[in-house]
Amino acid sequence: MLTGNVTEFLDPVFSSGVTLASVSAQKAANLVIRHFKGEQVDWENEYMKFMQRGIDVFRTYVNTWYDGTLFSIFFAEERNEDIMNKICSVLAGYVWDESNPFVRNHEKNVRTLGKYMSKATIDK
Ligand SMILES: Cc1cc2nc3c(=O)[nH]c(=O)nc-3n(C[C@H](O)[C@H](O)[C@H](O)COP(=O)(O)OP(=O)(O)OC[C@H]3O[C@@H](n4cnc5c(N)ncnc54)[C@H](O)[C@@H]3O)c2cc1C
């Protein structure tokens, strides 16, 4: 059972490392307990795919930080507080919160917002 850095290391920029290490360790421990109790554990869906979802969300934010998209969102002149709160929630580690559109459609929403913010700043 692999957890934390040995499964995947993204980048130190958004504190994804400690979140993913903690969540994967907790998830793995609970699944191992169920396994030892004789329960059938679906490792692929309950562990691999679950972790991959969180990793992929973080990956969007890491990639869009380095390509400048997030920069244009964070430092736009007119920022929407609700949107900023949703993005902050993701960066605080709530990468499995599917009620947040910036988790659910992370790649599309961040890129669309980044384009809009860049255009709004250029137009000014
Ligand atoms: C410079 C830097 C800055 C970072 N900044 C951040 C940050 O700000 N926020 C964030 O969230 N993440 C950050 N990270 C990433 C984060 O530190 C890691 O993702 C996280 O610590 C991974 O936890 P882990 O338990 O998987 O591995 P580790 O913390 O690496 O723990 C593995 C442990 O296993 C031990 N070990 C190795 N081999 C053996 C062995 N054979 N026998 C016994 N023990 C062994 C090691 O000594 C170590 O204590 C940063 C990483 C680096 C390098």
The ligand as a MOL file (V3000), in Angstrom:
LIG
                    3D

  0  0  0     0  0            999 V3000
M  V30 BEGIN CTAB
M  V30 COUNTS 53 58 0 0 0
M  V30 BEGIN ATOM
M  V30 1 C 11.4910 21.9650 -0.2040 0
M  V30 2 C 10.1030 21.3980 -0.0540 0
M  V30 3 C 9.0800 22.2400 0.3240 0
M  V30 4 C 7.7950 21.7350 0.4700 0
M  V30 5 N 6.8050 22.5640 0.8880 0
M  V30 6 C 5.5770 22.0800 1.0900 0
M  V30 7 C 4.5550 22.9080 1.6150 0
M  V30 8 O 4.7430 24.0950 1.8790 0
M  V30 9 N 3.3470 22.3560 1.8030 0
M  V30 10 C 3.0900 21.0410 1.4900 0
M  V30 11 O 1.9560 20.5880 1.6610 0
M  V30 12 N 4.0440 20.2360 1.0120 0
M  V30 13 C 5.2810 20.7180 0.8310 0
M  V30 14 N 6.2540 19.8790 0.3580 0
M  V30 15 C 5.9160 18.4830 0.0850 0
M  V30 16 C 5.6820 17.6890 1.3790 0
M  V30 17 O 6.7780 17.8960 2.2500 0
M  V30 18 C 5.5670 16.2100 1.0270 0
M  V30 19 O 4.6430 16.0510 -0.0370 0
M  V30 20 C 5.0810 15.4040 2.2440 0
M  V30 21 O 5.9650 15.5810 3.3220 0
M  V30 22 C 5.0040 13.9400 1.8700 0
M  V30 23 O 4.7540 13.1900 3.0300 0
M  V30 24 P 5.1170 11.6570 3.0510 0
M  V30 25 O 4.7190 11.1840 4.4260 0
M  V30 26 O 4.5350 10.9740 1.8690 0
M  V30 27 O 6.6940 11.5590 2.8510 0
M  V30 28 P 7.8610 12.1440 3.7590 0
M  V30 29 O 7.4170 13.3420 4.5370 0
M  V30 30 O 9.0380 12.2720 2.8430 0
M  V30 31 O 8.1010 10.9870 4.8140 0
M  V30 32 C 8.7660 9.7940 4.4620 0
M  V30 33 C 9.5240 9.3290 5.7090 0
M  V30 34 O 10.0140 8.0090 5.4940 0
M  V30 35 C 11.3240 7.9560 6.0040 0
M  V30 36 N 12.0070 6.8540 5.3280 0
M  V30 37 C 12.4930 6.8050 4.0550 0
M  V30 38 N 13.0400 5.6080 3.8150 0
M  V30 39 C 12.8780 4.8680 4.9290 0
M  V30 40 C 13.2290 3.5460 5.2930 0
M  V30 41 N 13.8660 2.7170 4.4590 0
M  V30 42 N 12.9180 3.1200 6.5390 0
M  V30 43 C 12.2690 3.9350 7.4070 0
M  V30 44 N 11.9060 5.2020 7.1170 0
M  V30 45 C 12.2080 5.6570 5.9060 0
M  V30 46 C 11.9240 9.3120 5.7010 0
M  V30 47 O 13.0310 9.5700 6.5530 0
M  V30 48 C 10.7400 10.2370 6.0130 0
M  V30 49 O 10.6810 10.6020 7.3680 0
M  V30 50 C 7.5350 20.3590 0.2100 0
M  V30 51 C 8.5980 19.5220 -0.1600 0
M  V30 52 C 9.8430 20.0270 -0.3010 0
M  V30 53 C 10.9690 19.0910 -0.6770 0
M  V30 END ATOM
M  V30 BEGIN BOND
M  V30 1 1 1 2
M  V30 2 1 2 3
M  V30 3 2 2 52
M  V30 4 2 3 4
M  V30 5 1 4 5
M  V30 6 1 4 50
M  V30 7 2 5 6
M  V30 8 1 6 7
M  V30 9 1 6 13
M  V30 10 2 7 8
M  V30 11 1 7 9
M  V30 12 1 9 10
M  V30 13 2 10 11
M  V30 14 1 10 12
M  V30 15 2 12 13
M  V30 16 1 13 14
M  V30 17 1 14 15
M  V30 18 1 14 50
M  V30 19 1 15 16
M  V30 20 1 16 17
M  V30 21 1 16 18
M  V30 22 1 18 19
M  V30 23 1 18 20
M  V30 24 1 20 21
M  V30 25 1 20 22
M  V30 26 1 22 23
M  V30 27 1 23 24
M  V30 28 2 24 25
M  V30 29 1 24 26
M  V30 30 1 24 27
M  V30 31 1 27 28
M  V30 32 2 28 29
M  V30 33 1 28 30
M  V30 34 1 28 31
M  V30 35 1 31 32
M  V30 36 1 32 33
M  V30 37 1 33 34
M  V30 38 1 33 48
M  V30 39 1 34 35
M  V30 40 1 35 36
M  V30 41 1 35 46
M  V30 42 1 36 37
M  V30 43 1 36 45
M  V30 44 2 37 38
M  V30 45 1 38 39
M  V30 46 1 39 40
M  V30 47 2 39 45
M  V30 48 1 40 41
M  V30 49 2 40 42
M  V30 50 1 42 43
M  V30 51 2 43 44
M  V30 52 1 44 45
M  V30 53 1 46 47
M  V30 54 1 46 48
M  V30 55 1 48 49
M  V30 56 2 50 51
M  V30 57 1 51 52
M  V30 58 1 52 53
M  V30 END BOND
M  V30 END CTAB
M  END
